[in-house]
Amino acid sequence: MSTIPTADQLAATTFEITTFGALHQDPPLGYAITVDLTTALRNPPEDPAVREQMIQSTGLDQHVLDYVLATPGARDIADRTVRRALAQHAALPGETVRIHVYCRGGRHRSVSVGREVGRRLQALGAAVTVTHRHVHLPVAETSR
């Protein structure tokens, strides 16, 4: 039977979330819970209805966060990631729990899901840092 750790237990552990874009070829190193969003969620710049607005925006903007989290499956991915992080915390109390969340460009999906996972962990009382490695870079275009 699993239990949610107390806020004091969570505060004793640091949860480090790093978001990035796989197309930039410089992923964070080291062991981490890995969340691959490259094909899991709708990529906002690929939606013709919102493409121009999304190219100028990132997952740090509320409308992008709302858009990504409204994508079917996004909240489930955040839920599963939080459960995995809590399970790792329970297995290795006091150790830093690292979470790497990535999509293709590191500007929209990964940033939004990383923010949501961080928000949920903080709501439980966890000490969380979130770093967005590629949010400042231009939208990464790929040839299909």
C-alpha positions in Angstrom: 0.0 0.0 0.0 1.5 3.3 -1.0 1.1 6.5 1.0 1.7 10.1 0.2 4.7 11.4 2.1 4.2 14.2 4.5 5.3 17.7 3.6 8.2 17.4 6.1 9.4 14.2 4.4 9.0 15.8 0.9 10.8 19.1 2.0 13.8 17.0 3.0 14.2 15.9 -0.7 14.9 18.1 -3.6 13.0 17.5 -6.8 14.9 18.8 -9.8 12.9 19.1 -13.1 14.8 19.9 -16.3 12.9 20.5 -19.6 14.7 20.4 -22.9 14.3 19.9 -26.6 15.7 16.7 -28.1 16.5 18.4 -31.4 19.1 20.6 -29.7 21.4 17.6 -29.1 22.5 18.5 -25.6 20.3 16.7 -23.2 21.0 16.9 -19.4 23.2 14.1 -18.1 22.8 11.7 -15.3 20.1 9.4 -14.0 16.6 10.8 -14.1 13.0 9.9 -14.5 12.5 10.6 -18.2 9.3 11.8 -19.8 9.3 11.7 -23.6 6.7 14.0 -25.2 8.1 14.0 -28.7 5.0 12.1 -30.0 2.9 11.9 -26.9 1.1 15.2 -27.2 -0.1 17.6 -29.9 2.8 20.0 -30.7 1.3 23.6 -30.5 3.3 25.0 -33.5 1.9 22.2 -35.7 -1.7 23.2 -35.1 -2.6 25.5 -38.0 -5.3 27.3 -35.9 -2.7 28.6 -33.4 0.6 28.2 -35.1 1.6 31.9 -35.5 0.6 32.7 -31.9 2.5 29.7 -30.6 5.7 30.4 -32.5 5.9 33.6 -30.6 5.1 32.0 -27.2 6.4 29.3 -24.9 5.2 27.0 -22.1 6.0 29.9 -19.7 2.9 31.7 -21.2 -0.4 30.8 -19.5 -2.2 30.3 -22.8 0.4 27.8 -24.0 0.2 26.0 -20.6 -3.6 25.8 -20.9 -3.4 24.6 -24.5 -0.9 21.8 -23.7 -2.7 20.7 -20.5 -6.0 20.5 -22.5 -4.4 18.0 -24.9 -5.8 14.6 -24.3 -3.4 12.6 -22.1 -1.4 15.6 -20.8 -2.8 15.6 -17.3 -2.4 11.8 -17.1 1.3 12.1 -18.0 1.7 14.7 -15.3 -0.1 12.4 -12.8 2.1 9.4 -13.7 5.2 11.5 -13.5 4.3 12.7 -10.0 3.6 9.2 -8.9 7.0 8.0 -10.3 8.8 10.8 -8.5 7.0 10.0 -5.2 7.9 6.3 -5.6 11.5 7.2 -6.2 11.5 9.5 -3.2 10.0 6.6 -1.1 12.7 4.2 -2.3 15.6 6.6 -1.9 14.6 9.1 0.9 16.7 12.2 1.1 18.2 11.7 -2.4 17.6 14.2 -5.1 14.8 13.1 -7.5 15.6 14.3 -11.0 13.0 14.4 -13.7 13.9 15.2 -17.4 10.9 16.2 -19.6 11.6 16.6 -23.3 9.8 17.2 -26.5 11.3 18.1 -29.9 12.1 21.8 -29.4 11.9 22.3 -25.6 9.6 25.4 -25.8 6.0 24.3 -25.4 5.1 20.7 -24.4 8.1 19.9 -22.1 8.0 23.3 -20.4 4.2 23.0 -19.8 4.3 19.5 -18.5 7.4 20.2 -16.4 5.7 23.3 -14.9 2.6 21.2 -14.1 4.6 18.4 -12.5 6.5 21.0 -10.4 3.3 22.7 -9.4 1.8 19.4 -8.2 4.9 18.4 -6.2 5.1 21.8 -4.6 1.4 21.6 -3.7 2.3 18.4 -1.7 5.0 20.4 0.1 8.1 19.3 -1.9 11.1 21.5 -2.6 11.2 21.8 -6.4 13.5 23.5 -8.9 12.5 23.7 -12.5 15.1 24.5 -15.3 14.1 25.1 -18.9 17.2 24.5 -21.0 15.9 25.5 -24.4 12.8 27.6 -23.8 14.7 30.7 -25.1 15.7 29.2 -28.4 13.7 29.6 -31.7 11.1 26.9 -32.6 13.0 23.9 -33.9 11.7 22.9 -37.3 12.1 19.4 -38.5 11.7 17.8 -41.9 9.3 15.0 -41.9 
